[in-house]
């Protein structure tokens, strides 16, 4: 597979990050295999998460093929880049095609990135997740690797203005130990375990973060921030989904 677009995009991103003096810390990068397929499962708190989750695989020399909603591929600017980097479009009305494309990549020895929460978490905690990542790992006979990101929401997230040129922002990328789900396992139970691991990793990243000021919007409520609670966030998500459905009908 020719990599004409991906390496220059990574290079450009790293150049910008260095210019902004982002304090990027990656823990556990050695858990990502240097060869063979793997499902990388990340939390989702920012529109930029695919960039930072992808950096987790860089020490192992891997490029991650992320599953992303079809609308990103339809955009006149992001679309050509996403296709050039061989990411995988997800049409929620026809999910089987995306699942099949992801399996093909995994069986071909690629690392496939999944945001199991599907949408950005407004509460900055781990939302409920479905068992798609587990099913992919089992079908392709590859490991599943949990990842938790923290700090990316300060640059650009849902419901807040972009602050892409902020300087000196700490970014934490936690990579957990691989999980090896097998055919015949209880996929829902493994999904619960996956979510718990991601939540523990995120909590570690949050509590060890260099900046923990009280009352800031980008801090979860249980750590003294003003982000919505998970319950409040669920209501906001439901209202957004209802508004989107109404627009599609009109």
C-alpha positions, 0 to 999 in steps of 0.5 A, a space after each residue: 500500500 503506497 503511503 504518499 499522504 500519511 507520512 507528510 501529514 504526520 510530519 506536518 502535525 508534529 512540526 505544528 505541535 513542536 511550534 506550539 510546544 505541546 507537552 505530549 507524553 506517551 505511556 505504554 507505547 510498547 504494547 502496540 505490536 511492531 507487526 501484524 494486525 491490532 484493534 486500537 480502541 481509544 476514548 473520544 474527547 476531541 475532534 483531533 483525537 485521531 491524530 493523537 491516538 495515531 501518535 501512540 503507534 508511532 514508536 512502534 513504526 505503525 500507521 493507524 487506519 481509523 474508522 471515521 464517520 462518512 461525513 468526514 470523507 465527504 468534506 472537500 478538504 478532509 475527504 481527500 486526506 482521509 482517503 489518502 491515508 487509507 482510513 475507513 469510512 463508516 456509514 451508520 446506515 450501512 455499517 456492515 461495509 465498514 466492518 468488512 473493510 476493517 476486517 480486511 485491513 486487520 487481516 492484512 496486518 494493519 492497525 485499525 483505530 476505533 472510537 468505541 464511544 462513537 461520539 465525543 464524550 461531553 462529560 470527559 468520562 468514558 461513555 457506554 461502548 458497544 462490542 464492535 471492537 471486540 467482534 472485530 478483534 475476534 473475527 480477525 484473530 488480532 489483539 485489542 489495545 485500549 488507549 486513553 487520551 487526555 488534554 486534547 479536549 482543550 484544543 477542540 471539542 464539542 460545544 466549545 470554540 477551537 483553540 488550535 493555537 494554544 501553546 504549552 498544552 499537556 497531552 497525555 496518551 495512555 496505552 494499555 496492555 493488549 487484550 486477546 478476546 477469543 471466539 466463544 467468549 462473552 463479547 459483552 462481558 469483555 466490552 465491560 472489561 475494556 471500558 473499565 480498563 479505559 476508565 482506569 487509564 483515563 482516571 490515571 491520566 486525569 489525576 497525574 495531569 500537570 494542570 488540575 485547576 478547579 472550576 475549568 470547563 475541560 475538567 470532569 465534574 467529579 474532579 472539580 471541573 464544570 463539564 456536564 455530568 454523564 447524565 447531563 451529557 446524555 441529555 445533550 446528546 439525545 437533544 442533538 440526535 433529535 435535532 439531526 433527525 428532524 433536519 434530515 426529515 425536512 
